[in-house]
Amino acid sequence: MTGGFRAVYGRDPEGVWAAPGRVNLIGEHTDYNDGFVMPLALPQTCRVEASRRDDGVLRLHSSAAAGGVTEVRLDGLSPQGATGDRGGWAAYPAGVVWALREAGLQVGGADLHFESSVPTGAGLSSSAALEVATAVALDDLYGLGLRATRVAELCRRAENDFVGVPCGIMDQMASACCTAGHALYLDTRDLTQRQVPFDLAAQGLRLLVVDTRVKHALGDGAYAERRAGCEAGAAALGVRTLREVPIEELPAALDRLDARLRPLVRHVVTENERVAAAIRLLDAGETHAIGPVLSAGHASLRDDFGVSCAELDLAVDSANAAGALGARMTGGGFGGSAIVLVRAEAADEVSKAVDHAFAAAGHRAPRIFEAVPGAGAHRVRAS
Ligand code: GLA
């Protein structure tokens, strides 16, 4: 990225920062239940060129969006007004500035120019990348001294309370805290974390991302509905969150629930177990053996949690039929992307099989690429 900022604002930026998108290896729809997740950062990032302003004005520009520069006064930022209510991309960085200021941090005006290589609407956390890039740029420029975990918390607040999306904290934590060559094993209850070595190449493996290029319109409402169902399940069982239901007590717990809540609770409790199984295998150096765990996770998301779709199922089934070690949808679902674990020598054949299956079903061609665990948010250069 060169020159974008200068072309828009007529001066050079004070610095350049980048924050990545993510895939989640295992632990889906657990983060708003105080559960466990294991995302890794993608090499694709949102990059922001940024400079301070001393007049209390925030200017936002994206190379991907039509409509030029969005300009707002910091004191006019509110979830109901100034970009908060328009739902466009600018609400995300504006929301981050709002959240930083709400937390009492001394953030002044800024000019920001964004360029992102994270595919949007693909379930790969392009929004979190946009938020976290904004936060780390302002953290540096204004000397706020924020820890990565705090960055993630503030970005999640922006998304929940300013943009109005009821997400959990996984995506922001992944973008802020992941490190190259690792998956991030995260307990979303207290944000304790461990960097788990995830060197696929050394083990003759590859992780493919299949972006189905499908975004189902019902996604947002259905996410909130699943979330409400989980909360109702926890309330019916007398626990604060579903994290507190041990796997041994699941059969008895299910007996106490009505038919609508049962599959939701079963998914969350068994998914936390799958994260535990995956971490045991990774710690034992048996990465190839997590394949069946991934596929079991997909079946649970499809059959119990009801967040898959025909294209995601086809990506998973065709990859597994062609010899993948395992596959699952990743992220919120209702479209977006699947991940596929393959032996390196089978990667091309599996990709082709997925492509063919999509063509035969009359679906749009998917975008398939390799996920190599990249770095979390960082400063790219001084100016
Ligand atoms: C979306 C949300 C995350 C998480 C996943 C499902 O990506 O932003 O917080 O809930 O869905 O695991």
Residues whose N, C-alpha, C, O or C-beta is under 5 A from the ligand:
A	BS01	GLA	G27 E28 H29 T30 D31 C167 G168 I169 M170 D171 G331 G332
